Amino acid sequence: MRNTRTMFPAAGLLAVAGLLLSGCAGAGGDSSDGSASTYNVYALLPQGTDQPYGTTYLPAMQAKADELGIKLTITNSKYDADTQASDCEVAVAAQPDLIILWPAVGDTVRPCLEAAKAAGIPVTATNSDVNPEDKSLIKGYSGPDTYGQGQASAEMMCDAAAGAPTNIIVINGLTGNSTAINRHDGFADYIAKSCTNITILAEQPGNWNKDDSQIAASEMLTSVGAENVQGIYAADDTMVAGAIDALKARGIDPSSLIITSIGNTKLGNPLVISGELYGTVFQSSSWDGENAVVLAYNVLTGKPVEENLFMPSVKVTKDNASDPSVAPEW
């Protein structure tokens, strides 16, 4: 069962200037007070500083690891399931104290989890949770409430529609990715139960990619008739930017539609301020990286651990998009 009660305040800004990270090997070592590291932890990630999210996630993760005396070995599978499976084999063979797993593809990680369990290595998940059938194989999850993010985006669209009949198209994330699945389900479930005036006419994956999303949006606008579409939901800001470009290419003013998304990124936030994007949901990459280590440390030290450590899902519209508390991080 999803735990929607555990909410923690967003992390403050971290002083990480000058911190260097390698996407293939950990930058762990002595803790911040000069004492030797206590725990060895492998972090199996699908991205590093090669992507915007990782540029703030990784420094926060490393800073917290240094503070808590954790030596990190960090891998970057670049969202390739086979590469992450190989990274897991190496990690299990190294016999670390714990593995932090950010699944590249949610429905491919069970063999990794089973191998870690057989070796007596606890696993925690970060950013993108494992599938429900695999939850018993991890000690806990930290990161965004991806289902709740989808729901929050739906709530904003429902508020903006104000009961009027509204036809929309939907751009989903990468097929098979648990974040994509949860964000879709959170949005669709809320619409089906609480906002029946909104009708989803068509859906396509945008693969977390702006260009793919522009193509997907254009194809759907053609198939259902652009004149019949009053709104768009995209599962992240990168994809919504592609959808907005598709509208502009047809001479359609994006502000004439109800468009919602997730992320409040450096790409999405200006679109909210301009009015082209009605609303998005703030996601703190620094909170994410820091709390991945906090959860791991709590497991390692035997502290009580909730099943889910969720970051807050803050709705961002034009009313609060310039507020420093939701300043985009990536």
C-alpha positions, -999 to +999 in steps of 0.1 A: +000+000+000+013+035-008+023+056+022+011+091+014+016+104+050+054+108+052+062+143+042+095+161+049+104+197+043+125+205+013+163+205+019+180+238+020+207+249-004+239+229-001+274+243-002+289+221-028+310+245-049+341+227-062+328+192-055+338+169-084+321+136-091+328+108-115+299+090-132+317+057-130+335+057-096+326+070-062+341+102-049+337+090-013+365+088+012+370+106+045+339+121+061+335+158+065+351+158+100+382+140+087+373+105+102+375+074+081+344+064+062+323+039+081+301+023+053+307+013+017+276+019-005+271+014-042+248+038-059+234+023-092+221+053-111+208+056-146+222+091-151+250+114-138+262+149-146+255+141-182+219+151-175+205+183-159+189+165-130+221+148-121+241+180-119+223+189-086+213+154-075+248+140-074+266+169-054+238+168-028+242+130-026+279+132-022+278+160+003+255+141+026+275+109+022+307+128+033+288+142+063+276+108+074+308+088+068+296+069+037+319+060+009+300+060-024+307+041-056+285+056-082+276+041-116+257+056-145+239+031-168+224+059-190+190+043-187+202+011-203+187-019-185+215-043-195+242-019-184+225-015-150+223-053-147+260-055-152+266-027-127+246-047-102+266-078-107+298-058-100+282-042-069+270-075-055+304-091-060+320-062-042+299-070-011+291-034+000+272-026+031+242-014+010+231-007-025+211+024-035+192+016-067+176+041-091+160+017-116+168+024-152+138+003-163+115-007-134+104-041-147+140-053-153+155-049-118+141-079-100+172-102-107+194-075-092+173-072-061+172-110-057+210-113-061+215-086-035+191-104-011+209-137-016+242-120-008+228-104+023+231-068+009+202-044+018+189-023-011+171+010-010+155+027-040+158+064-050+140+087-073+121+061-092+105+033-071+106-004-079+074-020-091+049-030-064+057-067-067+093-060-059+088-037-029+094-066-004+130-068-018+140-033-007+142-016+026+126+016+016+122+043-011+131+079-010+122+105-037+092+120-054+058+106-048+054+101-086+018+090-083+011+120-062+028+142-087+006+130-115-024+136-092-013+171-084-009+179-121-044+166-127-058+187-098-044+219-114-059+210-148-092+203-131-091+236-113-084+255-145-111+237-164-136+247-137-162+221-148-162+229-185-160+200-210-123+197-218-106+174-243-069+167-238-040+147-251-014+131-229+023+127-234+038+099-212+074+092-202+095+062-212+075+030-216+082+006-187+097+032-165+081+032-131+081+070-128+063+072-161+038+046-151+031+062-117+028+098-131+004+085-158-017+066-133-018+094-107-031+118-134-055+094-151-070+080-118-077+115-105-093+126-138-115+094-139-127+098-103-128+135-096-129+154-129-151+136-154-156+168-175-120+161-188-117+135-216-084+120-227-086+118-265-051+103-271-019+093-255+017+087-267+051+083-250+075+112-253+104+092-238+114+122-216+127+139-248+116+172-262+120+163-298+101+130-294+074+148-275+070+175-302+065+147-328+041+128-305+020+159-298+019+169-335+007+134-344-020+134-318-032+169-328-035+156-363-052+124-354-079+139-331-081+173-347-063+202-331-095+222-330-109+195-306-081+198-281-084+222-251-056+208-230-023+188-227-008+169-199+029+159-202+047+139-175+076+163-173+087+198-183+110+187-211+082+169-228+057+197-223+082+221-239+081+198-270+043+198-269+042+236-267+066+238-297+041+216-316+013+240-309+034+270-320+043+252-352+006+251-360+000+288-351-018+279-318-012+300-288-003+276-259-018+300-234-052+293-250-051+257-237-048+243-202-014+227-201+001+210-170+033+191-163+058+181-136+092+193-126+092+231-123+126+229-140+147+257-155+129+249-188+094+247-173+094+275-148+097+303-174+069+287-194+047+290-163+057+326-158+049+334-194+015+318-192+023+292-219+023+264-192-006+267-168+010+247-140+037+222-130+048+203-099+081+213-081+107+185-078+138+192-058+168+173-072+190+183-043+164+169-018+163+137-038+201+132-038+205+141-001+177+119+011+188+089-009+218+089+015+197+097+046+175+067+040+205+044+033+222+057+065+190+050+086+189+015+072+226+009+080+223+022+115+191+004+124+170+035+127+132+033+121+125+035+084+092+043+067+083+023+035+083+056+016+102+088+023+084+112-001+095+148-010+066+173-010+047+177-043+043+215-045+020+229-072+035+258-092+013+282-112+018+318-122+008+328-087+039+314-071+063+305-099+086+334-089+087+324-052+123+316-041+109+285-022+102+268-055+132+282-075+140+256-102+172+236-095+178+218-128 
